Amino acid sequence: MDAIFEVHMLNEQGKKRAQDIAESFDALLGALEAIWVPATNYTLGGREQSIVRTKLEEACFFAKKAMAIQKENQA
């Protein structure tokens, strides 16, 4: 199997790091949402805010994957 498709089982350290990554992205999103004017339509940035949320979700996924492929985080 190509390494990009492998499943990585995390040890306790890896699980903690995955949680820390998720919490960091959640804090960033919360900080951004505190700055934004609430979006009620396109003119207020609703589409752009949705894209930011999606890209943060994507970035969080890849940050966790980068951590998970490190041998010291695997079970």
C-alpha positions as CSV (number, residue, x, y, z in Angstrom):
1,M,0.0,0.0,0.0
2,D,1.3,3.5,-0.8
3,A,2.2,5.3,2.4
4,I,-0.2,8.2,1.7
5,F,-3.1,5.8,2.2
6,E,-1.9,4.1,5.4
7,V,-3.9,4.3,8.6
8,H,-1.9,5.6,11.6
9,M,-3.0,4.4,15.0
10,L,-2.0,7.0,17.6
11,N,-0.5,6.4,21.0
12,E,-1.5,8.5,24.0
13,Q,1.0,11.2,23.1
14,G,-0.3,11.3,19.5
15,K,-3.9,11.5,20.7
16,K,-3.0,14.4,23.0
17,R,-1.2,16.2,20.2
18,A,-4.2,15.7,17.8
19,Q,-6.4,17.2,20.5
20,D,-4.0,20.2,20.9
21,I,-4.0,20.8,17.2
22,A,-7.8,20.7,17.1
23,E,-8.1,23.1,20.0
24,S,-5.6,25.5,18.4
25,F,-7.6,25.6,15.2
26,D,-10.8,26.1,17.2
27,A,-9.2,29.0,19.1
28,L,-8.2,30.6,15.8
29,L,-11.6,30.3,14.3
30,G,-13.1,31.7,17.5
31,A,-10.8,34.7,17.4
32,L,-11.7,35.3,13.7
33,E,-15.4,35.0,14.4
34,A,-15.0,37.6,17.2
35,I,-13.6,40.1,14.7
36,W,-16.1,39.5,11.9
37,V,-19.3,41.3,11.6
38,P,-22.0,38.6,11.6
39,A,-22.6,37.5,8.0
40,T,-26.3,37.6,7.0
41,N,-25.8,37.8,3.3
42,Y,-23.1,37.8,0.6
43,T,-22.3,41.5,0.9
44,L,-21.3,41.0,4.5
45,G,-18.8,38.3,3.7
46,G,-20.8,35.1,4.3
47,R,-19.3,33.3,1.4
48,E,-15.8,34.3,2.4
49,Q,-16.3,33.3,6.0
50,S,-17.6,29.9,4.9
51,I,-14.4,29.5,2.8
52,V,-12.2,30.4,5.7
53,R,-14.0,27.8,7.9
54,T,-13.6,25.1,5.2
55,K,-9.9,25.9,4.7
56,L,-9.2,25.9,8.4
57,E,-10.9,22.5,8.6
58,E,-8.7,21.3,5.7
59,A,-5.6,22.7,7.3
60,C,-6.4,21.1,10.6
61,F,-6.8,17.7,8.9
62,F,-3.4,18.0,7.3
63,A,-1.8,19.3,10.5
64,K,-3.1,16.2,12.3
65,K,-1.9,13.9,9.4
66,A,1.6,15.5,9.5
67,M,1.7,14.8,13.3
68,A,0.3,11.2,12.9
69,I,2.9,10.1,10.4
70,Q,5.7,10.8,13.0
71,K,6.7,7.4,14.5
72,E,6.9,8.8,18.0
73,N,3.1,9.5,17.9
74,Q,2.1,6.0,16.7
75,A,0.9,3.0,18.7
